[in-house]
Amino acid sequence: MSTNVVSAKDIKREKHVIDAKGKILGRLAGEVAKVLMGKNKPCFVPYLDMGDYVDVTNASLVVVTGKKTKDKIYRSHSGYPGGLKEETFDKMIIRKPAYIIEHAVKGMLPHNRLGRAMIKKLRVYAGEETK
């Protein structure tokens, strides 16, 4: 028997559309990350970007469990002294609903150049429409 070797030219990408309406944020992000990495394919290898394109619709209708709507905090820093900005899930879902899913999925992908290439195949839309 010989080992099946996959090269970059053998990769065939598909497009998946996932509706986030009423889905739990972490479970949705895990499902999206799996498709972006290509772990749902039988010929998966961890050193190639084998994943498919993913469009997530209805990002503004994603839900979290427990008291996370008030307790979950998104932090950013401008780089200047005193430049820390904090925003709760409640306010972020109104202001930037797509960022919530992008942030969750990015944390589940590899933290290297391969992960940066994978996240480029993700598109998140706040409503029903896709482009």
N, C-alpha and C positions, 0 to 999 in steps of 0.2 A: 504494500500500500504506500501511496505517496501523500504528502501533505498538500492540501488545496491552498495555493498561494493566490491571494487577491491583489491586484494592482489597481492603481487609481483609474485607469481607463476602463476597467470592468464595472465600475460603480454606476448603477442606474438609479436616478432619484425620482421620487414621486412627490405629489403635493397632498398634504393632509389638511383638512379644515376641521377644527375642533371648536365646539360651542361650549363656552365657559358658564353658561347660564345655570345658576344654582349649584355649581360644583365647588368642592372644597379646594382652597388655594394650593395646599401642599400636595394633595393627591393629583391635582391637575398638572402642577409643575413637574412632578415625577414622571407622569405619563408623557408629557411634551419632551422632557429631557431624554427619555428613552428613545423616542422617535428621532430626535435631533442627532443623537449619537449613533443610531443605526443598530441598537441592541435588539430590535425586533426582527432583524433579518438573520437568516441562517448562516450567512457568510461573514458575520461580524468579526472584525479584528480591531483591537484597541488603539493601534497606531495609525489608523486612517480615518478620515472624516467620511463615513459611509452613510450618514443620516439623510433624511428626506427634508423637504421644505414643509414648514408648519405655519398655518394661519390660525390664530385664535380669535374668535369673535365673541362679542358680549362680555368684554373684560370688566365692564362696570357692574356686572351682575354676579361676580364671583363672591363666595362667602367664606368666612372663617368661623371656627368653632370657639366656644367658650367666651372669655372676656377679651379676646384678641382685638376686637374692634376698638377698644379703648386702650389696651395695654401694649399692642404691637407698635413699635416706634421705628420710623425710617430716619436715619441720620445722614447728614452730608456736612462736609467741612470745606470752607472756601480756601483754606490754607493760611489765612490771616489770623492773628490772635483774636480770640473771641468769635471766630467765624463758624461755630458749630450751629447747625440748624436741625431741629427735630420736628417731626410731623407724625401724628398718629395715623392709623389705618383709616379711621373715619374721614379725615380731611384729605388724605392722599387718594382715596377711591373717588372723591369728587373732582379733585384737581388733575390728577394724572393716573387714570385707571390702568392704562397700558403698562406703566412703569412697575406696578405691583407684580404682574405676572412675569415681566422681563427680569426683574430683580430675583424672584424666586427661582426661575429656571436657570439663570446664570450661576446661582450658587450650587446647583446640582450638576453642572458641567465641569469638565477638567479645567483646572486653573493654569492653563498654559496656552501656547499659540494655537493648539488644536481646538481648545474650548472657545477661543476667540473667533475661530473660523466657523464653528458650529452655531454660535449665537447669531451670526449674520443671516442664517436661514430661517430665523423666527420673525414673524410679523404679528403684531397684536393690535386689534381694533377694539375701541370702546363699545361700538354698537354692532349692528348686524352686517353693515356693508363691508365688503372686501374689494381691494383694488386689483 
